[in-house]
């Protein structure tokens, strides 16, 4: 989680220096969701993320260097420097992509679940609360439940769809929607990595057993604006400060120290991560640009029906 936070802070710095091409949607505050869910998955599982997907990729094991190179448009990036912030993927780590279209991760994970039903794998869709109002949401949940596909739907409810409070545009409770289809559904404290891991492990086991999909609504919060051009002035007074009291990094560190992990060890880890991201930044800035004459030749096609 500290790696993701440090990475995203550095992305913000580079964005302000005009080194990041296009926009960037940062994951600050939601780290416990990606890390907790990823910790329950096997190598054969697949995850589809949102346009706020740097944290998903890093939690699954994608190299920070490759992700940063992509954000800076370099040929050594995850997509050869041509995808940018909203289209990170890392097939070797089971991350089948992040998607700029709201709710598209739900459709991608449903397709993956259809294939993984033959292999014993599980497909996870990560999406925001705004996606619960998209047609993808209703169609895919229904499809997965009817066919008992091994899918876990993870709604990262950070309280806002872009700049609009969730309650202002969402009728009723999001959790009631999967429940109406007979899909097991739970609300989870998305600021606690231990809580996320506990519930995600149960959901993944349910899906892997052949019992069908499972739905988790993670209550979380983004500490930054919707994108890097958003100062977040629409937030009610003191709302951000209240949520920062439950910063997932702060909660995790406190529990680790309570369980006997020396504070000095955690301090050293944070220093090491900072040095790693320093090196990542310098290497990304020095990395080569894509060769326009080689457009579309960087990636070998996926064959044999694999994902």
C-alpha positions as CSV (number, residue, x, y, z in Angstrom):
1,X,0.0,0.0,0.0
2,X,2.9,2.4,0.8
3,X,4.3,1.6,-2.7
4,X,1.1,2.5,-4.4
5,X,0.7,5.8,-2.3
6,X,4.3,6.8,-3.0
7,X,4.0,5.9,-6.7
8,X,0.8,8.0,-7.1
9,X,2.3,11.0,-5.2
10,X,5.1,10.9,-7.7
11,X,2.7,10.7,-10.6
12,X,1.0,13.8,-9.3
13,X,4.4,15.6,-9.2
14,X,5.3,14.5,-12.7
15,X,1.9,15.5,-14.0
16,X,2.3,19.0,-12.6
17,X,5.6,19.2,-14.5
18,X,3.8,18.2,-17.7
19,X,5.7,14.9,-17.9
20,X,2.5,12.7,-17.8
21,X,0.6,12.7,-21.1
22,X,-3.1,12.9,-21.0
23,X,-4.9,12.9,-17.7
24,X,-4.3,10.8,-14.6
25,X,-6.7,9.4,-12.0
26,X,-4.9,8.6,-8.8
27,X,-5.7,5.8,-6.2
28,X,-4.7,7.7,-3.0
29,X,-7.0,6.5,-0.2
30,X,-8.3,3.4,-1.9
31,X,-5.1,1.3,-1.6
32,X,-6.5,-1.2,0.9
33,X,-9.1,-2.4,-1.7
34,X,-6.7,-3.4,-4.4
35,X,-4.1,-4.9,-2.0
36,X,-6.6,-6.8,0.0
37,X,-8.3,-8.3,-3.0
38,X,-5.1,-9.1,-4.8
39,X,-3.7,-10.9,-1.8
40,X,-6.5,-13.6,-2.1
41,X,-6.0,-14.4,-5.8
42,X,-4.1,-17.2,-7.6
43,X,-1.9,-16.8,-10.7
44,X,-4.6,-18.2,-12.9
45,X,-7.1,-15.6,-11.9
46,X,-7.9,-12.4,-13.8
47,X,-8.7,-8.8,-12.8
48,X,-10.2,-5.9,-14.8
49,X,-9.8,-2.4,-13.3
50,X,-11.0,1.1,-13.7
51,X,-9.4,4.1,-15.2
52,X,-8.1,4.7,-11.6
53,X,-6.1,1.5,-12.3
54,X,-2.4,2.2,-11.3
55,X,-3.1,0.7,-7.8
56,X,-4.8,-2.4,-9.2
57,X,-1.8,-3.1,-11.5
58,X,0.8,-2.5,-8.8
59,X,-1.1,-4.6,-6.2
60,X,-1.1,-7.6,-8.7
61,X,2.7,-7.3,-9.1
62,X,3.2,-5.2,-12.2
63,X,6.6,-3.5,-12.2
64,X,6.4,0.1,-11.1
65,X,9.0,0.9,-13.7
66,X,6.8,-0.4,-16.6
67,X,3.7,1.4,-15.2
68,X,5.6,4.7,-14.8
69,X,7.1,4.4,-18.3
70,X,3.6,4.0,-19.7
71,X,2.4,7.1,-17.9
72,X,5.3,9.0,-19.4
73,X,4.5,7.6,-22.9
74,X,7.7,5.6,-23.2
75,X,8.3,2.6,-25.4
76,X,9.2,0.5,-22.3
77,X,5.8,1.0,-20.8
78,X,3.2,-1.7,-20.2
79,X,1.5,-0.7,-23.5
80,X,4.5,0.4,-25.4
81,X,3.9,4.0,-24.4
82,X,0.6,4.2,-26.4
83,X,-2.0,3.4,-23.8
84,X,-1.4,6.0,-21.1
85,X,-2.8,6.2,-17.6
86,X,-6.3,4.9,-18.2
87,X,-5.2,1.8,-20.2
88,X,-2.6,0.1,-18.1
89,X,-2.5,-3.7,-18.4
90,X,-0.1,-6.5,-17.3
91,X,-1.3,-9.9,-18.7
92,X,1.6,-11.7,-17.1
93,X,0.2,-10.7,-13.7
94,X,-3.4,-11.4,-14.5
95,X,-4.4,-7.8,-15.0
96,X,-6.4,-7.8,-18.3
97,X,-6.6,-4.1,-18.4
98,X,-7.9,-0.9,-16.9
99,X,-10.7,0.9,-18.9
100,X,-11.5,4.5,-19.5
101,X,-15.2,3.7,-20.1
102,X,-17.2,3.6,-16.9
103,X,-18.3,0.1,-16.2
104,X,-16.3,-1.5,-19.0
105,X,-14.3,-3.6,-16.4
106,X,-17.5,-5.4,-15.5
107,X,-18.0,-6.6,-19.1
108,X,-14.3,-7.6,-19.4
109,X,-14.4,-9.6,-16.2
110,X,-17.6,-11.3,-17.2
111,X,-16.0,-12.4,-20.5
112,X,-13.0,-13.6,-18.5
113,X,-15.2,-15.5,-16.1
114,X,-16.9,-17.3,-18.9
115,X,-13.5,-18.6,-20.1
116,X,-12.2,-19.3,-16.5
117,X,-15.2,-21.5,-15.7
118,X,-13.3,-24.2,-17.5
119,X,-10.1,-23.7,-15.7
120,X,-11.0,-23.2,-12.0
121,X,-9.9,-19.5,-12.2
122,X,-11.8,-16.5,-10.9
123,X,-12.4,-13.1,-12.6
124,X,-12.6,-9.9,-10.6
125,X,-14.2,-6.7,-11.8
126,X,-13.2,-3.6,-9.9
127,X,-15.4,-0.5,-10.6
128,X,-16.7,2.6,-9.0
129,X,-20.1,3.4,-7.6
130,X,-21.1,5.3,-10.7
131,X,-20.8,2.1,-12.7
132,X,-23.7,0.7,-10.7
133,X,-26.0,2.9,-12.9
134,X,-24.7,1.6,-16.2
135,X,-26.3,-1.1,-18.3
136,X,-23.1,-3.2,-18.0
137,X,-23.8,-3.6,-14.3
138,X,-27.2,-5.1,-14.6
139,X,-26.7,-7.2,-17.7
140,X,-23.4,-8.7,-16.6
141,X,-24.5,-9.5,-13.0
142,X,-27.6,-11.2,-14.4
143,X,-25.5,-13.1,-17.0
144,X,-23.0,-14.3,-14.4
145,X,-25.7,-15.4,-11.9
146,X,-27.7,-17.3,-14.6
147,X,-24.6,-19.2,-15.7
148,X,-23.0,-19.4,-12.2
149,X,-19.8,-17.9,-13.5
150,X,-16.8,-17.5,-11.2
151,X,-16.9,-13.7,-10.9
152,X,-16.3,-11.4,-8.0
153,X,-17.7,-7.9,-8.4
154,X,-15.9,-5.3,-6.3
155,X,-17.6,-1.9,-6.2
156,X,-15.2,0.7,-4.9
157,X,-17.7,3.2,-3.5
158,X,-15.7,6.3,-2.8
159,X,-18.8,8.4,-2.4
160,X,-18.5,10.3,-5.7
161,X,-19.2,9.7,-9.4
162,X,-16.6,12.1,-10.8
163,X,-17.8,15.3,-9.1
164,X,-21.3,14.2,-8.0
165,X,-22.2,12.6,-4.7
166,X,-23.3,9.0,-5.1
167,X,-26.6,9.6,-3.2
168,X,-27.6,12.3,-5.6
169,X,-27.7,10.0,-8.6
170,X,-28.3,6.5,-7.3
171,X,-31.7,5.3,-6.2
172,X,-31.8,3.0,-3.2
173,X,-28.8,1.0,-2.0
174,X,-26.3,-0.4,-4.5
175,X,-26.2,-3.6,-2.4
176,X,-29.9,-4.2,-3.0
177,X,-29.2,-4.6,-6.8
178,X,-27.1,-7.8,-6.7
179,X,-29.2,-9.1,-3.8
180,X,-32.3,-8.9,-6.0
181,X,-30.6,-11.3,-8.4
182,X,-29.8,-13.8,-5.6
183,X,-26.1,-12.9,-5.6
184,X,-24.5,-12.9,-2.2
185,X,-23.6,-9.3,-1.4
186,X,-21.8,-7.6,1.5
187,X,-20.7,-4.1,2.5
188,X,-17.0,-4.0,3.5
189,X,-14.8,-1.5,5.3
190,X,-12.6,-0.6,2.4
191,X,-10.1,1.4,4.5
192,X,-9.0,-1.7,6.4
193,X,-6.8,-4.1,4.3
194,X,-7.5,-6.9,6.8
195,X,-11.3,-6.5,6.4
196,X,-11.0,-6.3,2.7
197,X,-8.8,-9.5,2.6
198,X,-11.2,-11.4,4.9
199,X,-14.3,-10.7,2.8
200,X,-12.5,-11.0,-0.5
201,X,-11.2,-14.4,0.4
202,X,-14.7,-15.6,1.2
203,X,-16.0,-14.1,-2.1
204,X,-13.2,-15.7,-4.2
205,X,-13.7,-19.1,-2.6
206,X,-17.5,-18.9,-3.3
207,X,-16.8,-18.1,-6.9
208,X,-14.1,-20.7,-7.3
209,X,-16.3,-23.4,-5.9
210,X,-18.8,-23.1,-8.7
211,X,-21.5,-21.4,-6.6
212,X,-21.6,-18.4,-8.9
213,X,-20.8,-14.7,-8.5
214,X,-20.3,-12.7,-5.3
215,X,-20.6,-8.9,-4.8
216,X,-18.6,-6.7,-2.4
217,X,-19.3,-3.0,-1.9
218,X,-16.2,-1.4,-0.5
219,X,-16.8,1.8,1.4
220,X,-13.7,3.9,0.7
221,X,-12.6,7.4,-0.2
222,X,-10.3,9.1,-2.6
223,X,-8.0,11.7,-1.0
224,X,-7.5,13.5,-4.3
225,X,-9.8,14.9,-6.9
226,X,-11.5,12.9,-9.6
227,X,-8.6,13.5,-12.0
228,X,-5.4,15.6,-11.7
229,X,-7.3,18.7,-13.0
230,X,-9.9,18.5,-10.2
231,X,-9.2,20.4,-7.0
232,X,-12.2,18.8,-5.3
233,X,-13.9,22.0,-4.1
234,X,-17.3,20.3,-4.2
235,X,-16.5,18.3,-1.0
236,X,-18.3,19.3,2.1
237,X,-16.2,21.1,4.7
238,X,-14.0,18.8,6.8
239,X,-15.1,15.7,4.9
240,X,-11.6,15.0,3.6
241,X,-10.1,15.5,7.0
242,X,-12.5,13.1,8.6
243,X,-11.7,10.4,6.1
244,X,-8.0,11.0,6.5
245,X,-8.3,9.9,10.1
246,X,-9.0,6.4,8.7
247,X,-6.2,6.5,6.1
248,X,-5.6,2.8,5.2
249,X,-1.8,3.3,5.5
250,X,-2.2,4.8,9.0
251,X,-4.6,2.0,10.1
252,X,-2.3,-0.7,8.7
253,X,0.8,0.7,10.4
254,X,-0.9,1.0,13.7
255,X,-2.1,-2.7,13.6
256,X,1.4,-3.9,12.5
257,X,3.0,-2.2,15.4
258,X,0.4,-3.6,17.8
259,X,1.2,-7.0,16.5
260,X,4.9,-6.5,17.2
261,X,6.4,-5.2,14.0
262,X,9.1,-2.7,15.1
263,X,8.4,0.8,14.0
264,X,12.1,1.0,12.8
265,X,11.4,-1.8,10.4
266,X,8.4,0.0,8.9
267,X,10.4,3.2,8.7
268,X,13.2,1.4,6.8
269,X,10.6,-0.1,4.4
270,X,9.2,3.4,3.6
271,X,12.7,4.7,3.0
272,X,13.4,1.8,0.6
273,X,10.2,2.4,-1.3
274,X,11.0,6.1,-1.6
275,X,14.4,5.3,-3.1
276,X,12.8,2.8,-5.4
277,X,10.4,5.4,-6.8
278,X,13.2,7.9,-7.1
279,X,15.0,5.4,-9.4
280,X,11.8,4.6,-11.3
281,X,11.2,8.3,-12.0
282,X,14.8,8.9,-13.3
283,X,14.7,5.8,-15.4
284,X,11.3,6.7,-16.9
285,X,12.5,10.2,-17.8
286,X,15.5,8.7,-19.6
287,X,13.5,5.9,-21.4
288,X,13.1,5.9,-25.2
289,X,10.0,7.2,-27.0
290,X,8.0,4.8,-29.1
291,X,9.1,4.4,-32.8
292,X,6.1,5.5,-35.0
293,X,7.2,3.2,-37.7
294,X,6.7,0.2,-35.3
295,X,3.1,1.0,-34.3
296,X,1.2,-2.1,-33.3
297,X,4.1,-4.5,-33.5
298,X,5.2,-4.4,-29.8
299,X,2.8,-7.1,-28.6
300,X,2.5,-10.7,-29.7
301,X,-1.2,-11.8,-30.2
302,X,-2.8,-13.9,-27.5
303,X,-3.4,-17.3,-29.0
304,X,-4.9,-20.6,-28.0
305,X,-8.0,-19.2,-26.4
306,X,-6.1,-18.0,-23.3
307,X,-6.7,-14.7,-21.6
